[in-house]
């Protein structure tokens, strides 16, 4: 919800990590181990049309969540892995030339796939102004199938790994998001900061 409400990528990541940390603490307070709590969590992120920034955002999210979970000393390293469900953005959909939404959704889904998210949801191109038609739902589904079956992004472990520009963006986004996350934690966590 953060991106669709107008947050920056740094804010979106920092707030998501703060909410995740809040949930982690509450679940552990209720008797779950850090491994059970962290491995049961899934983050939902919106994908904007800022192609390279979105690739870097999802890569930074992995680093940040591992940093959030690490102090709890999980028994299994796999508990520090983030599960991300990426959804194409609603806020940038146009009503006046709806077919442009197909292009936007395709590039958004591609950036999420390159970044290695766990799952992708492509919204139909007409969802902004009507109940999606059978055609628009089929196109949304086919975008995902083309990326998987024809582009083979699921066969490469880290397609963006080693690309200087993306690595640099990832590092700078992660550093700024971590700084904002620490500010939220100093205020007592996400809920306390939200109330303030």
C-alpha positions in Angstrom: 0.0 0.0 0.0 2.9 2.4 0.6 3.8 2.9 -3.0 0.2 3.2 -4.2 -0.1 5.9 -1.5 2.8 7.9 -3.0 5.8 6.8 -1.0 9.3 6.8 -2.4 11.1 3.5 -2.8 13.2 4.3 0.3 10.1 5.0 2.3 8.3 1.9 0.9 11.2 -0.4 1.9 11.8 1.2 5.3 8.1 1.1 6.3 7.7 -2.4 5.0 10.7 -3.6 7.0 9.4 -1.7 10.1 6.0 -3.4 9.7 7.7 -6.8 9.2 9.8 -6.2 12.3 6.7 -5.3 14.3 4.9 -8.5 13.2 8.0 -10.6 13.9 8.1 -9.2 17.5 4.4 -9.8 18.1 4.6 -13.4 16.7 7.6 -14.1 18.9 5.8 -12.6 21.9 3.0 -15.1 21.3 5.4 -18.1 21.4 6.6 -18.6 17.9 10.3 -19.1 17.2 12.0 -16.6 15.0 12.4 -19.3 12.4 8.7 -20.1 12.4 7.6 -16.4 12.4 10.1 -15.2 9.7 9.5 -18.1 7.3 5.8 -17.6 7.5 5.9 -14.0 6.4 5.3 -12.7 2.9 5.8 -9.1 1.8 3.5 -7.6 -0.9 5.1 -4.8 -2.9 3.8 -2.7 -5.7 5.9 -2.4 -8.9 6.2 1.1 -10.4 7.4 1.8 -13.9 10.8 3.0 -12.8 12.5 -0.1 -14.3 16.0 -0.1 -12.9 15.0 1.4 -9.5 12.4 -1.4 -9.1 15.0 -4.1 -9.8 17.2 -2.5 -7.2 14.3 -2.1 -4.7 13.6 -5.8 -4.7 17.2 -6.7 -4.4 17.6 -4.2 -1.5 14.5 -5.7 0.2 16.3 -9.0 0.4 19.4 -7.4 2.0 17.3 -5.4 4.5 15.1 -8.3 5.6 18.2 -10.4 6.3 19.5 -7.5 8.4 16.2 -7.3 10.3 16.1 -11.0 11.1 19.8 -11.5 11.9 19.8 -10.1 15.4 17.3 -12.7 16.4 19.8 -15.4 15.6 17.6 -17.8 13.6 18.6 -21.5 13.7 18.3 -21.7 9.9 19.8 -19.2 7.5 16.8 -19.8 5.3 14.6 -17.9 7.8 16.3 -14.7 6.7 15.1 -15.1 3.2 12.3 -12.7 2.2 9.3 -13.9 0.2 8.0 -11.1 -2.0 4.8 -11.0 -3.9 5.0 -8.2 -6.5 1.9 -6.6 -8.0 1.9 -4.1 -10.9 1.0 -0.6 -9.7 -2.4 0.9 -9.8 -1.5 4.5 -9.3 0.2 5.0 -12.7 -2.6 3.3 -14.8 -4.2 5.6 -17.3 -7.9 5.6 -18.2 -7.5 7.6 -21.5 -5.2 5.1 -23.3 -5.7 1.8 -21.5 -3.5 -0.1 -23.9 -0.5 1.8 -22.6 -1.2 0.0 -19.3 -0.2 -3.3 -21.0 3.2 -1.9 -21.8 3.7 -0.5 -18.3 2.5 -3.8 -16.7 4.9 -5.8 -18.9 8.0 -3.7 -18.1 7.0 -3.7 -14.4 6.6 -7.5 -14.3 9.9 -7.8 -16.1 11.7 -5.7 -13.5 10.2 -7.8 -10.7 11.2 -11.1 -12.5 14.8 -9.9 -13.1 14.9 -8.9 -9.4 13.9 -12.5 -8.4 10.7 -12.0 -6.6 8.8 -15.0 -5.3 5.6 -14.3 -7.3 4.1 -11.7 -9.6 0.6 -10.5 -10.2 0.0 -8.5 -13.3 -3.2 -6.4 -13.1 -5.4 -6.3 -16.2 -5.0 -3.2 -18.2 -8.6 -2.0 -17.7 -8.8 -2.6 -14.0 -8.6 1.2 -13.4 -12.0 2.0 -14.9 -14.1 -1.2 -15.2 -14.3 -4.8 -14.1 -11.6 -6.6 -16.1 -12.8 -8.3 -19.3 -11.9 -11.8 -20.3 -9.5 -10.3 -22.9 -7.7 -8.1 -20.3 -7.4 -10.9 -17.8 -5.9 -13.2 -20.6 -3.4 -10.5 -21.6 -2.4 -10.1 -17.9 -1.9 -13.8 -17.5 0.0 -14.1 -20.8 2.5 -11.4 -19.8 3.6 -13.6 -16.9 3.7 -16.7 -19.1 5.8 -15.0 -21.8 8.3 -13.8 -19.1 8.6 -17.3 -17.8 8.4 -19.5 -20.8 10.0 -17.3 -23.5 12.3 -15.1 -21.6 13.5 -17.8 -19.3 14.0 -15.5 -16.3 13.2 -18.4 -14.0 16.3 -20.3 -15.3 18.8 -17.7 -14.2 19.6 -17.3 -10.5 20.4 -13.6 -10.5 20.0 -11.9 -13.9 21.0 -8.5 -12.6 23.9 -9.7 -10.4 27.2 -7.9 -11.2 25.6 -5.1 -13.3 27.4 -2.1 -11.8 24.5 0.3 -12.2 22.0 -2.0 -10.5 24.5 -3.0 -7.8 25.1 0.7 -7.1 21.4 1.5 -7.0 20.8 -1.4 -4.7 23.4 -0.4 -2.2 22.3 3.3 -2.1 18.6 2.3 -1.7 19.4 -0.2 1.0 21.6 2.3 2.9 18.9 5.0 2.8 16.1 2.7 3.7 18.1 1.2 6.5 18.7 4.7 7.9 14.9 5.5 7.8 14.1 2.1 9.3 16.5 2.8 12.2 14.8 6.1 12.8 11.4 4.3 13.0 12.9 1.8 15.4 14.2 4.6 17.6 10.7 5.9 17.9 9.5 2.6 19.2 8.7 0.8 16.0 6.3 1.3 13.2 3.1 1.5 15.3 4.5 4.1 17.6 5.9 6.1 14.7 2.6 5.9 12.9 0.7 7.2 16.0 3.2 10.0 16.4 
